[in-house]
């Protein structure tokens, strides 16, 4: 049975299940979900806990199966945690997990938590995941996207008795906070906790937040693509500065920008040849958040615009590899900034007629 993380508290109040599977790539939210299950288990008398980390092809699954079927002299209920770091248990692991799922039915002495990173669609159709989902509770923990981050911060502040000012002033404060912690949810959580230590419950001023919250943002080069296609110039500037400071490879940043330009041109050419937009996007393997961005920006981009952007991407490719180009900065990061802003401006412009 799959539930959303927000439903976990209510689900635990209705009674513990013998088997939980938690998977996702956001360590803070995964840890909080696992902690909530542990706390509920302790309250129900599951005082003994064993933990197993699956690593390598020669992991001994027999130990896990034995742990689930044996109790110590000091406890009559136990919690067994299985952490699969790669999300791929292998053939032996698949068989063992299916057996664990089978034994979980009606078992009131052993509670099992399986913890995995984010699982792809193919993995979730596997026999082992189907057995876990069919015999227990499954939580897929999604990351907090940048657009949702201010609301997440406000909710966390409210939980500790604090809040920002109402109206536009408060929204600016939350946006400032989000800019400082984007891509680093664990650090965001720590900064929120720090505000509780520094200031009493009640309303926080913008000055208090700005003086207390450190710049702990961590940027993902693939999120840069979304910001550029979204026409978010200020965010693009912050992300490029952050990626440079973190030592990201110029070649990878260029590849991300250039691949978006190439994909936009291929989709535009397919549409010019008579293909409907959904079919053209599918053929170019564009889906998810990027699919929605392509749908929004393609009406703004003409064939000559895309040809100019493609030529600019070709020139920057040479710069990041050490070549000089006329009328372009010699510094790779300055050239990448110029290219990103060219795309960003076109994506933010009014639709072309």
Helices and strands as residue ranges (DSSP letters): E 2-3, G 5-7, H 8-13, E 19-24, H 27-43, E 48-54, H 61-69, E 78-84, H 90-104, E 110-116, H 121-124, H 127-135, E 137-141, H 146-159, E 162-164, H 167-181, H 185-198, E 202-204, H 206-212, H 221-229, H 233-245, H 250-272, H 277-283, H 289-297, G 298-300, H 303-320, H 332-348
